[in-house]
Amino acid sequence: MRCLMVFDNLNDIVFMKCDTTFCEHIRKIGVSQDLIKPTENEKEDCQTIDPDLILQIFSPMVTSQRIMNCHFSNRYSSMQCENGTNIVFDEYLGHLFIYIGDKEISWQQKVLSVTILFIKRICGSDVSLLKYSRRRRFLVSKLLDTWLKRSNEEQCVIIEAVEQLTVSIELSTAALTAAKTAAEKMKTKSAFSRVHILIMVRQKFLTLYSSRNATDLSAGDTLFLALLAEAVQVADSEPKDKSDLNVIIIEKENLPKIENDSSLPRNKINSLLVLLGQHGLKLNAVHLSYITEGVSLFIIHEIGNEVFNSSVIDSLTSFCTIQEIQSRGTMDREALKVEYDIVDSSMKKIIDLFKKKNAPFAPTRSVLAIITTLATRWEPLKKKYLEYFKNNENTNLNAIESSNMNIISSLKDLHHHCMLNESLIDNYTKEAVSDASALVAVMLRDYSTFFEVKAMNNFTMRSRSTLNINKYLEEFPGLVHFIYVDRMSHRMIAPGLEFASPETLELTKKKVWSMIEVSRQHLRDGHFIVLWKDNTFTYSYFLWFEDQSGTSLKPRVQPMASELFPGILNGDYYEKLLEQCFPRMPKGKVRCFELFCVHLGLATASCVLEHSRRLSATVWEVTGRPSNLLDLF
């Protein structure tokens, strides 16, 4: 059974995604409690579910969670039912997220974490867009489907890293030249000064060219875009009327089949507005096209005024936090002051941009009306907050709660009209993107088929195609599999899981996925080296640090156990780990690496350690990137 629900601060359902097993179960509960009447065709009725029925059943749980959080600051993180069903909770901008399933609690928490990430990138600071925007609701649903499926199939997705497609220098140069030429063409045709051209092949990174003024595209952005490309492709091939529902039903325990559609038109360009970035999300127009079935081309450019966009997002986010602080039983005056200062600064920037007639774009009458309303509402509210901070009387806060909601409403209107408004992508932009996309397709026409074939079999432990791989086979007897990740660039290299029979593949794949899960839990507990065995294999995990010259570094501070999930999709876990282990060290001075290994069960600990040291020193022969020795002592 699987269901994900999102409730707003009024306990209304904003978004829900469930399988038919869950629908059947809820209908049985509804019938048994006389909430609904039984019907003749129960199976047909289980393809839909009434949101009102969900509200009646889950309102007590949602209300209890709100009370525990607001009045006791001790909200539930998870519950377990008698039948083993797990219920996990999370919150974002005043919205309650609930996931019900039969998986491990840690995994279900990860699902909620990734769901919130997708919503941040697709809806910005206005979660309510899921309720009112059919396209964004459907896209979040397909992103989640894609991530769940690929997390069970692709090593790069489960460990959250970017797999580099290993091609010759000549082919790599040809791809980069095509990307650079497209970026230059974009600049000549339009005012695109902040552009990225990214080419990926079946979720593997081929090349990226960024113009001088563009904000860096992080590895987390790249991984998200790879998932987005597949989600868009699936969404294009499905009937659009499915997205008319707030409640999205998926088939029984099977996720949608995700394949490349051979009939997909090559000249079609999907354009969307999404938020990218690891340190503060920035609004970008993403134009996605396909050179061939598996070769996706992204033309990305920042859109709008950065100061205006970030001010709207910061204001909305801080106002939602203020609402939460004010709803608690005990007032955290210091936290309230921090959020108020953010709001005050952001609101001043928004209003001043238009007061001085220096708007970042030509505003429509409706936008000017929103700005006028916002300024009118903010000034008296600001005075009330200043009076509260001066006199510290809670009665002042009670009088301004409704005013907060009015401001939030105006900010959401501004967010919708000036940021996540698809009409911002004009015809002139579409023409420039179309020309640049066609140029890349022509320049890579002779190589695209090879790229696709190579991506399906980047390299395997059984490959006899190059001397480098033969060397690995000869020098590492007993080594079954490895995953190597440079956690500064988040690029990974790993053999594909190619084995003689499907049965062997499935068995070994389960072992590899289990190894990753165990390693991740130990890493969250602060353990950097782990070795263990089962009846078949010996497993090892290493995380280590180096300075820029390759000299091994020991952590200056032992990290505490973390609730964060290792990865890069929802913030760079490894960047935070470096800050914790090496406080006061300048950013970029310490490098971080990971190595997972699977050996045959007969391998001794000393053999595993010796192999791991040599593997970390020689893996550059496959990646083409020099690496340094893993220091285990």
Helices and strands as residue ranges (DSSP letters): E 3-7, E 13-19, H 20-32, H 42-45, H 51-72, E 78-80, E 86-92, E 95-101, H 105-123, H 129-132, H 134-151, H 155-158, E 162-163, H 169-189, E 195-201, E 204-210, H 219-236, G 240-244, E 247-250, E 270-276, E 282-290, E 295-302, H 306-327, H 333-355, H 365-391, H 394-398, H 401-418, G 422-424, H 427-443, H 448-456, H 467-475, E 479-486, E 491-493, H 502-524, E 529-533, E 537-547, E 552-553, H 573-581, E 590-600, H 605-618, H 620-623
